[in-house]
Amino acid sequence: MAATQKITIEVPTALLDEAKAATGEGVTATVRAALRLIASRRAQRRLLELGGTLDIPYDLEKLREDR
């Protein structure tokens, strides 16, 4: 496992209970799942910002000639 950091946080009890019910896990697993979700959403936003663009360093005409 990667390095860990112990933290103390205050969260609304109702929010934590709702999140734990959603994950079916305890506090630690629920917080870890939430952190992974935040990181995943950031990666998704970065992909969306690309807008379907991708620079491909190939010459399509040359590739067609290779057939």
N, C-alpha and C positions, 0 to 999 in steps of 0.2 A: 504494500500500500504506500501511496505517496505520503509525504510529510503532512502532518495535520496541525491544526491550530485550535486550541480550546478558546471558546468565546462565551461571553455572557450577554444575553439579549433580553429585552422586554418586549413581549408581543401580546396583543389582545387574546385573552383566553378563548373567546369564541372563534377567532380566526385560526388559532392553532388547532382547536378541536375539529374545525371544519376541514382543515388541511390534512390532519391525521386520519380523519374518516375517509377522505379522498384517496389517500395512499394506502390505508390499511396498515400503516407502520407506526412506530413510535416517534418521539420528538426528533431524535438524531437523524433517522432515515428520512423523515419528512423534510427537515431542513436541507439535507443533502440533495434530495430530489428537487426541491425548489431552486437551489443554487444551480443544479445542472440544467433545469428548465430555463433559467435566466440566461445562462451561457449559450444554450441552444438557440434561444430566440435572437440573441445578438448575431449569431452566425447566420441565421435565416434572414435577418434584416440586411446583412452584408450581401448575401446572394441576391436578394430582391433589388438592391441598389445597382447591381450589374445590369439589370433590365434586359436580360437575355443576350447581352453582348459578350462576345468572347473573341479575343484576338488570336487567330490561328495563323501561324507563320508559314503557311503553305500556299503555293501558287496552284490554284485549281486547274488552270490550263495545262500546266506541266504534269499534274497528277492524271489528268485525262489522257495525256499522250502516253503515259506508262502502261495503259491497258493493253 
